[in-house]
Amino acid sequence: MISIRQRKGVKTTEVSEDYAAQEANVKLENKLPSGCTTRKLWKLLSFTVGGTVALCIGLLTSVYLATLHENDLWFSNIKEVEREISFRTECGLYYSYYKQMLQAPTLMQGFHGLIYDNKTESMRTINLLQRMNIYQEVFLSILYRVLPIQKYLEPVYFYIYTLFGLQAIYVTALYITSWLLSGTWLSGLLAAFWYITNRIDTTRVEFTIPLRENWALPFFAIQIAAITYFLRPNLQPLSERLTLLAIFISTFLFSLTWQFNQFMMLMQALVLFTLDSLDMLPAVKATWLYGIQMTGLLLVCILQFFNSMILGSLLISFNLSVLIARKLQKNLKTGSFLNRLGKLLLHLFAVLCLTLFLNNIIKKILNLKSDEHIFKFLKAKFGFGATRDFDANLYLCEEAFGLLPFNTFGRLSDTLLFYAYIFVLSITVMAALAVAFHNLSDSTSQRSTGQMGKCTIILKPETAYNLIHTILFGFLALSTMRMKYLWTSHMCVFASFGLCSPEIWELLLKSLHLYNPKRFWPGMMDELSELREFYDPDTVELMNWINSNTPRKAVFAGSMQLLAGVKLCTGRTLTNHPHYEDNSLRERTKAVYQIYAKRSPEDVHALLRSFGADYVILEDSICYERRHQRGCRLRDLLDIANGHMMDGPGENDPDLKLAGHPRFCEEIKKNLPPYTAYFTRVFQNKTFHVYKLSRNK
């Protein structure tokens, strides 16, 4: 079982409690020196200082996170197999493809191995570049081969340092977004400071390095910064074109590196739709952004060998529907308040119906079922009927897909971030409501230039975009804890922008008496001084045994999370893995998981052999699971899906029946004849039991 323990023989440094308060006296000039040249020099100086601070704070964040990773695992001291095991669940699966590309004799053979892979799913040949978002691993492996660094830097360090380097870009992008919104780089500094001091809730890169979101979110942050600049009025044509290019490149890279890209960009499209409908940003710019989203996603679709899940995404259907509905309703933004409100509701209804229609047509044509588990999960999560679907329940019972824990707000409040965020959010929401009411009340023909200018000053388009963005992603985070990192990082940007904007600067100064350095620095120093190490001897023993005692072509069955590590550490073929965005793989995983259900040895053996399995790994942590409550344990989900009553005290649905067989994972350990005829135990430790399958049916 994986754990982190204190290092032996290493004493942690005590952090002094008597930190002196560090006060920074910021003197603001009441008036800048007159003269165009002086103003330009002042702007250049401010830009130089602000840009330098942005780069420094980004690099410091990268070093800080890398240090935490080293302190936590003692990564430089542990064995290679332990380093690979530390890439848990799907992280190990993704890293294995980087390793596979480096071990290939040539790049072409490496590409061929990914396009015609027969080790990730036994008895199947799949195109990994089509199925998964692993182009980043391909690119990184090529870069490592080309650069003259093999003698100085191990492949694993090149990989993790690249990810930590991306965090520098991430924080810099957040810094720039806040700077663009407020007009002062001081707000960018505050945003970066909050991001770091709220690290537990803003990132998890230091312990889930290869996770797809850690590749994608830096590009997402760049895209938001570019959109913020693009929505500014009166941009020069060259600046506008360059900004559109930056938006396109960042959108493309974001889409290429994360399988959930379409759902995040759908939220963005809803932001644009809301603001466009309320006339709070220029329709032409909204159209550009809709087009960039679709173009970027379709380009990724081509690179992923026409992945049908992308073609059947709600984003493409929604964006097409918005553009079509806008053409059909040409006078949407004219008329009285009630007239416009009625048109707006009709427009919303038309877009919704057209989206569902187009999406259903595309999915029927493509026979697409890869994302149906997501909609089953959402249906059950939001109370539209209970479900016994195994895949949906697997998500529902995971803490990461539950509601955002209430203690999150306590941690965010400890650094004053949440208080500042609510304060700024309240003011901007009231301003947005006033602007929206003003826009709906007056028709285009009745508006004067002065009135439009007044509304723009109340809430600029870039501010309105970031407001609706933070609200929608806030709802997403509240409903699904795993998505909180999209919200909390933007929360740092939005709160710092509001506090450092000229309109409420005076209020910020009055609030400084709440500041206390002891809230921040001791916690960070504690983290940096606490030295621990990665410790998982049972898994290390298992991987070493597999490498030494099983054929290279052996096929292993077991839990998704463990098999990802088996693929990375041993290179053996798997029956299933954690990349769950494929309908046939989900069915296969459910069948393999019958090892934890109440099934006969004959049935389990037949199922595993149908996938070509030679060995099966049973985990006590799953068989005797206590982490989840009754009804959410994996064995309970399997019992319900199989129509069997659950173990232990508690109620069962009336239609569930007693199983005709005992639980397989428990009974097999008794070495009874019905089980030994099909399974032979070949390895055992405190955590794992490995059985070899008989080839005789």
Stockholm file with secondary structure:
# STOCKHOLM 1.0

chainA/1-697         MISIRQRKGVKTTEVSEDYAAQEANVKLENKLPSGCTTRKLWKLLSFTVGGTVALCIGLLTSVYLATLHENDLWFSNIKEVEREISFRTECGLYYSYYKQMLQAPTLMQGFHGLIYDNKTESMRTINLLQRMNIYQEVFLSILYRVLPIQKYLEPVYFYIYTLFGLQAIYVTALYITSWLLSGTWLSGLLAAFWYITNRIDTTRVEFTIPLRENWALPFFAIQIAAITYFLRPNLQPLSERLTLLAIFISTFLFSLTWQFNQFMMLMQALVLFTLDSLDMLPAVKATWLYGIQMTGLLLVCILQFFNSMILGSLLISFNLSVLIARKLQKNLKTGSFLNRLGKLLLHLFAVLCLTLFLNNIIKKILNLKSDEHIFKFLKAKFGFGATRDFDANLYLCEEAFGLLPFNTFGRLSDTLLFYAYIFVLSITVMAALAVAFHNLSDSTSQRSTGQMGKCTIILKPETAYNLIHTILFGFLALSTMRMKYLWTSHMCVFASFGLCSPEIWELLLKSLHLYNPKRFWPGMMDELSELREFYDPDTVELMNWINSNTPRKAVFAGSMQLLAGVKLCTGRTLTNHPHYEDNSLRERTKAVYQIYAKRSPEDVHALLRSFGADYVILEDSICYERRHQRGCRLRDLLDIANGHMMDGPGENDPDLKLAGHPRFCEEIKKNLPPYTAYFTRVFQNKTFHVYKLSRNK
#=GR chainA/1-697 SS CCEEEECTTCCCCCCCSCCCCCCCCCCCCSSCCSSHHHHHHHHHHHHHHHHHHHHHHHHHHHHHHHHHHHHHHCTTTSCHHHHHHTSCTHHHHHHHHHHHHHHSSSHHHHHHHHHTBCSSSTTCCBCHHHHSCCHHHHHHHHHHHHSTTTTTSCHHHHHHHHHHHHHHHHHHHHHHHHHHHHSCHHHHHHHHHHHHHTHHHHCCTTTSTTCHHHHHHHHHHHHHHHHHHHTSSSCCHHHHHHHHHHHHHHHHHHHHHCTTHHHHHHHHHHHHHHHHHTTCSCHHHHHHHHHHHHHHHHHHHHHTTSCHHHHTCHHHHHHHHHHHHHHHCTTTTCSCHHHHHHHHHHHHHHHHHHHHHHHHHHHHHHTCCTTHHHHHHHHHHTTSCCCCCHHHHHHHTSGGGSCCCTHHHHHHHHTTHHHHHHHHHHHHHHHHHHHHHHHHHSCGGGCCHHHHHHHHHHSCHHHHHHHHHHHHHHHHHHHCGGGHHHHHHHHHHHHHHHHHSGGGHHHHHHGGGGCCGGGTHHHHHHHHHCCEEEECHHHHHHHHHHHHHSCTTCEEESCHHHHHHHHHHHCCEESCCSCCCCHHHHHHHHHHGGGGSSCCHHHHHHHHHHTTCSEEEEEHHHHTCCSSCTTTSHHHHHHHHTTBCCSSSSCCCTTCBCCSSCCHHHHGGGCCHHHHTTEEEEEECSSEEEEEECSCC
#=GC SS_cons         CCEEEECTTCCCCCCCSCCCCCCCCCCCCSSCCSSHHHHHHHHHHHHHHHHHHHHHHHHHHHHHHHHHHHHHHCTTTSCHHHHHHTSCTHHHHHHHHHHHHHHSSSHHHHHHHHHTBCSSSTTCCBCHHHHSCCHHHHHHHHHHHHSTTTTTSCHHHHHHHHHHHHHHHHHHHHHHHHHHHHSCHHHHHHHHHHHHHTHHHHCCTTTSTTCHHHHHHHHHHHHHHHHHHHTSSSCCHHHHHHHHHHHHHHHHHHHHHCTTHHHHHHHHHHHHHHHHHTTCSCHHHHHHHHHHHHHHHHHHHHHTTSCHHHHTCHHHHHHHHHHHHHHHCTTTTCSCHHHHHHHHHHHHHHHHHHHHHHHHHHHHHHTCCTTHHHHHHHHHHTTSCCCCCHHHHHHHTSGGGSCCCTHHHHHHHHTTHHHHHHHHHHHHHHHHHHHHHHHHHSCGGGCCHHHHHHHHHHSCHHHHHHHHHHHHHHHHHHHCGGGHHHHHHHHHHHHHHHHHSGGGHHHHHHGGGGCCGGGTHHHHHHHHHCCEEEECHHHHHHHHHHHHHSCTTCEEESCHHHHHHHHHHHCCEESCCSCCCCHHHHHHHHHHGGGGSSCCHHHHHHHHHHTTCSEEEEEHHHHTCCSSCTTTSHHHHHHHHTTBCCSSSSCCCTTCBCCSSCCHHHHGGGCCHHHHTTEEEEEECSSEEEEEECSCC
//
